[in-house]
Amino acid sequence: MSDSLNQLAQRLKDFAQARDWGQFHSPKNLASALIVEAGELLEHFQWLTEDQSRQLDADKKEAVALEMADVLLYLIQMSNELGVDLVDAARRKVVLNEQKYPVEQARGSSKKYDAH
């Protein structure tokens, strides 16, 4: 992972260790917590129009940013537990998506396209 993600991962490890929370941080529990946080993120956009979701006021944007941070933190904690390099995994996934959704097939379309 990048240095900044590694530093954040270490800080999360230290935070959990100081509180003896590692015992609760199984991949299953972390995945469950991640979904809860993703739901809390979604709540901020419920009932907004597409345009409204792009034009959040400062307070709403800060609340959204903190929910996004919760999602990221749980992903990092899962990566710690499973020994997954998130940045490497994301890079590999982008390559797979580029192959699965070639520009000439997918440009301007939200339809799911599968080359297979």
C-alpha positions, 0 to 999 in steps of 0.5 A: 500500500502507499505510505499514507495508507500504510500509516493509516493502517498502522494507526488503526492497528494501534487504536484497536490494540490500545482498546483491546478491540482486535478480538472483535475485528474478524473479517466477518464483523468488519464486513458487517460494520462496513455495510452499516457504514455504507448504509449511513453514507447512503442515508445522506443521499436518500430522496435527493435528486441527481443534481442535489446530490452533486451540490451538497452544502458545506455541512452536508458535505462534511457529514458525507466525508465522515461517513466515507471515512468510516467506510474507508477505515473499515476497508483498511481494517479488513485489509489488515486482518486479511493481509490484502494490499488494497492499492494493489487490489484496486489497481488490478481491479481497474485493469480488469474493468478496462478489459471488461468494459472497453471504451468502444463498447461502454462509452456513454452507456450505463448498461452492464456490458460483459465481453464474455 
